[in-house]
Amino acid sequence: MAAPSRKTMANAGFLPRGTLDFLRRRVTQIGGLVLFALGMAGMAALGTADPHDRSFDTAASGPVANALGLPGAYFADFLFQAVGWGGAILAVTWLVWGLLVLIRVRLPGRWALRLMVLPPTMVLWGLALAALPLPEIHSLPAGFGGALGLLLVKGLTLVLPPEIAWIAGPAAALLALLASIFVLGLSGDEWVSLGRRSLEVAVATGQAASQLRAHPFAEPEPGIRRVDPVVRPIPVRAEPVMSPLPADDDEDDNPFVPPPLEADEDDLPRPAGSLVQPKRPPAAPGKRERAARQGNLDLGALPPSSGYELPPLTLLMPTPDQSNVRINQDGLAQNAKLLESVLEDFGVNGKVVKVRPGPVVTLYELEPAPGTKTSRVIGLADDIARSMSALAVRIATIPGRSVIGIELPNSRRDTVYLRELLAAEQFEKAAAKLTLVLGKDIGGAPVMVDLARMPHLLIAGTTGSGKSVAINTMILSLLYRLTPEECRIIMIDPKMLELSVYDGIPHLLAPVVTEPGKAVVALKWAVREMEDRYRAMSQLGVRNIAGY
């Protein structure tokens, strides 16, 4: 009987699914931490080496000056005796490989070949350093390049003519540099990032040193605040923090499909035979809006257990009273007649049976004559816009109806106020936790979506099209609904203009990130947190946070 393979044994093990990968990842990271510690220890041993410490060729009874004690003294003496300061590449390799394992969770590619190239690289560095002239006073027993470097320099001097022998040192340095780049295993982008970071650290160190020399006893800058830890315990609640999502349409593959033109009949009273449908009234105010209007009443409401109070709606601009606003029904009826005549000029016969005014556009329901193709009407969008003196026209069929919807922009756009949407009962009674307010539809009804149902969210548009307004509306939707214990946010703003106003709110995991390098760190933390949550949900066999 054939022995079971390793993969079969892993799949048939008693551990839950995903646990082996988790353990393998953690063991690899522990190995990277060990490599990094060895690199730091090697650098400390070489940096604090003392020729008077006890070693292989030195007998001393005094205290050891090396930072790592007697093992560090023996390690440093062995490398200095062999290849001099060329042995520092060994500690640097341990250090860099440890960082790569911690970040990438794997060794650099072709690590065995790089490991074999490491000893010749140390010898090349020893040769390059041994070619340098020694000062009159030095503490290295075998010079900068150790015994191997000194031996190679003397051998090349005897073999090569004097006019060529001097090239040995620079050539060895160039080869050693190229070999070191190969051994460390960093990519081109990582080398560029390392150089930029090193330059930034050097500049910052120089500035700090100059400021310290100029003001040695200066007080610390005001305004430095304490940053809360990234992960804080969440208090136990009587009810769940996140309510389960509805069972229907839980796995919608494409939640961003634009909604078709609505065909539902409203229950608003209107006169019989009226062409223009009355405008939808403002959204009914919720409890917070009613409480804001009755600010002098004290009903004895207890504050939340965490001590955090949601921001009041009174901070936002109040919605103007629109009870006296009347719809110009005669003007809309004339536009409907003009639209019919424009279509007739292009050979399309039909009748506008209903006009639905909205805050930005007005929907005209056209019932075409029998035999009229819908594609023919849709193809006349540009001609209709030109004839109606409109910027743009949208034409689409209305599902379940025998009419075609034609949207024309209003001559005067109504302003949509955020306070009206946040105060609506639809927002307060929304079942989803991450409810975002987007605005109003063409009929004036509030439009709200669940951020948790969106795999990705991309906001794009031309200059002045409202991208910043949309982003701030979404952020305020979360801040007006959720406490810091229920929602934590990471904000990245390289332009330092859009999101800096939110710096300091308690919902932030960290201050608003404005530097690209720190943004990478924040995103890596978010990815790691996401992977940990996926792993935890996988172990319990659930598919989303509501099931968890």
N, C-alpha and C positions, 0 to 999 in steps of 0.2 A: 504494500500500500504506500502510495506516495505521501511524503510528509506535507502537511499543510503549509502554504506559503505564509510569509509574514503579513501580507495584506489580509489574508483570510483570518489569521489569528487576531489581527487588530479589529476586524469587523465583528468577530465572534466573541470578543472580550466582554467582561462584565461591566466595564466602564461605560458611562453614557456616551452617546454620539457627540463628537467634538471635543471630548475630554483629552484624548491622546494628542490632538493638535495643540490644545492649550498647554499641556504639559511639555510637549516638544518645544513650543515657542518659549516657555518660561526657562527651560533648561538651557536653550541656546542663549537667551539673554543673560543668564547667570554666567555662562562661559564668556560672553563678551565683557561682563563686568570684571571677571577675573583677569582677562587680558588687559583691560584698561588699568586695573590696579597694578599689574605687573609693570606696565609701561610707566606709570607714575613712580613706582618704587625704583625702577631702573634709572629714571631721570634724577630722582633724589639721590640715589647712591653715587651716580657719576658727578652730580653737581656739588656734593659735599665730600668728595674724596680727598684724603690727606695722605701724602707719601709716608708720613711717620706712623700711620696706623699699622697694626699687625696684619701681615698678609703672607703670601707664599714665599717671598724672599726677604721679608722684614720681620725681625723679632723685636717686639716692643711689649713693655709691661704697663704702660700708661693707659689712660682712658681712650676709648675709640672715639674719634671725632666724626665719623661718618653718621649720617642721619639714620641709617638702617642698622647701625651697630656692626658687629663682626661679620655677618653675612654680606652686608653692603660693602664693607671694606675689601673682602676677598673678591666679590663680584667686580668692583671697580678696578682693583689691581690687575685682575686677569685681563680685562678688556684693554686697559691702558698699556699693559705690557705687550699685548699682542698687536692691536691695531690702533692704539692711541684713542684720540677723539672720534675716530671712525666707528668705534663701537656704539656711539650714541644712536646710530641708525637702527640698532637692534631695539632699544627702548622706544624710539619713535614708532617703529613698526608695530610693536605690541600696543602702544597707545592708540594709534590710528585704527588698527584692526579691531580693537575692543569697541571703539566708537561705531565703526561700521556694523559690527554685530548687534550692538544695542539699537541702532537706527534701522538697519535693513533686516535684522534677524537672520543674517547669513554672512558667511565669510566672502571676501571678494572672489570673483571668478578666477579660475586657474590658480587657486591658492597654493597647491603643491609646487607648481613651477615657480611661483613667486618666492616660496620658502627656500627652494634650492638656489635661487639667484641671490638670496640675502647674504650668505657668507662671502661670495666674490665681491658684492657691493661694499661690505665692510673693508675688505682688503684694498679695493680701489680707493676708498676714502683715506685709508691709511697711507697709500702711496702718494695721493695728492697732498695730504697734510705733511708728510715727511719731506716733500720737496720744498716746503717753506723754510726760510731761514729762522733759526732759533734765536730768541733773545738771550742776552747774557745771563739773566737770572730766570730760571724756570723750574717748576716743581715736578715735571714729568720725567720719569727715569729713562724712558726710551724715546723721548721727543713727542711731537704732535701726532705722528703716525704710527707709533709703536715699533716693535722689533721687526714685524713683517714689512711695514712700510719703509723702514730704514734699510732693510736688506735689499728690497727691490730697487730703491733709489741708487744704492751703491752698485748693484749689479748692472743696471742700465747705464750708469756712468762709465763703467769699465767696458761695456760692449759697444755702446753707441759713440759716435764722434761727438766732441763737445758742442759743435754747432747744431746738433740735432737732439742731444740729451736734454736740453732745457724744455723741449716740448712735452716730455714725459709727464711733468706735473700738471700743466693745463689739460692735456688730453685725458689723464686719469680723472681729473676733477669733472670734466664733461661727461665721461662715461659713467662715473659714479652718480652724477646727478640724474642722468637718464635711467640708470638702473634703479635708483631710489624711487623715481616716479613710478616705475613699473611695479616695484615691490609693494609700495603703499596701496596701490589698487584704487586710487581715487579717479573719478571721471573728470572730464574737462570742466563741466559746470561746477563741480565740487571744488576744484582747484581755484577757479575764479572766485567763488564765494568765500573760500578760505583766505585768499589774498585780500579781498575787500574787507572781510571781517578783521583781519590782522591790521590792516591800515586804519580802520575805524578805532580799534582798540588802542593802537599806538597814538593816534591823534587825541583820543579822549584821555589817555594817560598823561600825555604832554600838557594838555589843557588843565587837567586836575593838578598836576605838579606845579604849574605856573600860578594857578589860583591859590594853592596852598602856600607857596612862597610869598605871594603878595598879601594874602590875608590868612595867616596861620591860625588865628583864633576867631574866625568869622562864625556867626550863628548859622545854623542850617536854614535853607530856603523855606519860606512859608508855603503852605499849600500842598505839602507832601502828605498824602492820606494813606491810611492803612488799607491794604487790599485784602478783602475777605478771602478765606481759602476757597479753592475751586469747588471742592466737594464739602457740603455741610449736611448734617443730619436733618431729615425732614420730620417734623413732629407727627405723631400718630393722630389720625383723624377718625371721627366716628363714621364718616362716609368716605367712599373711595375718591381719590383725587381726580381720576379720569373716569368718566362714565363710559360704558361700552358704546361703540358705534352701532348704528342700525345694521341689522343683518342683511338687508337688501342692498345690492350693488356694492358689496364690500370690496370686491376686487375689480373695480372699474379700471380697465386698461388705459383709457384716455380721458381723464377728467377735464381736460382743457378744450374739448370740442365746443366751439362757440354755440350758444343756445339758439335754436331756430326762432323765428318770429312767433310770439305767443298767440295762441288762438282761443284762449279761454274767455268765456263770457263773464264779465264782471256783474256783480249784484248791485251796482250803483243805479239809483233811480234816474231815469232820463225820460224826457217827453216822447210820446209815440211819434214815430216818423222823423225823429231828429237825426241828421246826418253826422253831426259832430258829437262824439262821446264826451261826457264831462270829464274834466281832468281829475286824476286820482288825488284824493286829499293827502295831506302829510301823514307820515306814519304815526300810529298811536303811541303816545309817550309811555315809557315804562315807569317802574317804581322809582328809579334814581332821578328821572326827570321830574316826576311829581314831588319827590322829596326836595329837589333843588328849588322848585317853585314855592314850597312851603318851608323855607329855611328857618322861620321863627318857631316852628312847632317842635317840641322835644317829646318824642314818643318813647324815650327810654331805651333806645336801641343800644345793645351792648357792642363794644368794639370787637374785632376779630381776636382770636386767641393769640395770634402772633404779634399783635400790636400794630400791624400795618393796615392802614386804611387806603382803600382805592381812591384815586384822585377824583374830586367832584366834577360834575359836568359844568359847573359855573365857571371853570377855567376857560372853557371854550366860548367862542362867539355865539350868542343866542341866535336862533333862527328867526328871521323877520316874520311878522304876521302877514300871512298870505290869504287871509279870509276875504279880503276885499279885491283880490286879483280875479278878474273876469277874463274868460276866453273869448277872443274875437271870433265868434262863430261865423259871422258874415265873411270875414277874411279867409277863414279856412274853407268855407263853402266855395268862395271864388277860386281859391287855389285848386280845389278839386275839379271845378269846371275847366280851368285852364289846363290842368293835367290831362283831362279827357280830350280836349281839343289838340293838345300837343301830340298825344298818341294817335289821334285820328289823322293828323298831318303825315305821320309816318306809316299809315295804313293799318293801324291797330285799333279796332273798335272795342269798346268796353265801357263800363260804368263804375264809378267810385261809389261803393255801397256803404263805406264806413270810414271815418277819420278819427284817429286816436292820437291826440296831442300829448307830447311828453316834454320833459324839461329841456332836452337838447334837439331832438328830432321829432317829426310827426309822421305817423304811419298812415298811409292811404291804402285802403283795401280795394283793389281793382278786380272786378268780375269781368273777364274778357268775354268777347263774343264766342259762340261755339266755333270750333275749328282753328282757334288761335293757338299757336305754339308758344309755350312758356319761354323757350330759348330765344325766340324772336323778341319778346318783350325785354328779357334780360340783356340782350345785345344792344338795346337802345339806351342803356344807362347814361353813357356820355352825352348822347344827343338830348336826352331829357334834362340832364344837368345844365347843358348850354341853353336850352329853350326856357327853362324855369329860372335861369340866373342863379343857380345853386352851385356851391363848391363841389359837392359830390352827391351821388345818388346810389342807394343800395336797393337792389331788387332781388327778392327771393320768394319762393313759394311758402305758403303757410300750411304746415301739415294738418291733414284732416279737414281742410276747407277747400272750396273750389275757387278761391280768390288768390291773387298775387299781391304780396306786400311791397309797397314802394315807400322808402324812407327818404324824406327830404329834411334838410336841416332847418331849424327855426331861424327866423330873422333876429330874434332876441333869445339868448340862452339864459336859462334859469341857473342860478348858483346853487350847487349842492353843498349843504352845510354838514360838517362832520357831527356836530352835536345832535342834529336831528336823527342821524343814523345810529349813533351810539345810544341814544335815548329810546330807540324803538323797542317794542316788546319782542320783536323777532330776534334782536341781538341779545336781550337779557335771557330769553327762554330757549336759546339755541342749545341743542344737545351736545354739540361738539365743543371740546375745550378750546382748541386753537381756532376760534372763529375770527375771520378777517372781514372787515367791511370794505367793499370795493366801490360803492356808489349806488346809483340808481339805474334801472333799465329804461328802455324807451318809453315805458308806461308810467314811470315815476315810482315804481316799487323798489324797496331796498334790495341790494344784491349783496349776499354774504356767502362766503365759502369756508370750507374747513381746510386749514393748512396741512393737517395730518393726512388728508386724503391725496395730497399732491406729491408725487415722487420727486419732482423738481419744480422750481418756480423761477422763471426768467422774466425780467422786466426790461423791455427794449423799446426804443422810439427815438424820434428825431429831437433836436434841441427845442425845448419849450413845449414838448408834447405832454408833460405832466408826470415824468418818471419819478422825480423827487417827491411830488405830492402823493403819488401812489405809495411809495415806500414809507413815508411818514404816516400815512393813513393806516397802513398795515401794522406799523409798530405801535401806534396809539391804540389800535384795536386790542392788542395784547395787553398793553399797560393798563387800560381801563377795565379789563375783565379779570386778569390773573394777578395774584400776589407773587412776590419773589420766591416763595416756597413752591409755587406751582409752575413757574416759568422762569428759566434762566436764559440769557441771551449773550451771544458773542457778536460784537460789532467790529467790522473791519472797514476803515475809511481811509484809503491812501491819499485822497484829495484833501483830507483834513477840513472839509467844509460842510459836508452833508450831515454826518452823524455826531459831530463833536458836541452838539447841544445835549445829547443824551449821556454824556460822561458824568458819572456820579450817581445815576439812578441805581436803586438796590437790586434791580433785576440783572445787572451785568455780572458775569463771571469774572471779568477782568476789565480794566479801563479800555476805552475805545482804542483799537489797534490802528496805528497810522503808519508804521514802518513795515515794508514788505517782508523783512526777515522775521519779525515777530508774528506777522500774519501766518507764515509757514508753520511756526510753532503752535499757534492757536488752532490751525486747521488739522495739524497732526494729532493734537490732543482730541479734537472732535472726532476724527476718524478712529482713533484708538477707543474712545468711549463708545462709538457706534458699534465697533467690532465686539467689544465686551458685552454690550446689550444683546447683539445678535446671538452671541455665544450663549448667554444666559437664557434667552428665549428658546434657542435650539435645544438646550438640555431639558426644558420643560415641555417641549413639543407644541409651543404656541407660535403664532405668526405675527402678532402685533402687540403693542404695549397694553392695549385694552384686555387682550386675553391673558397677558402676564399678571 
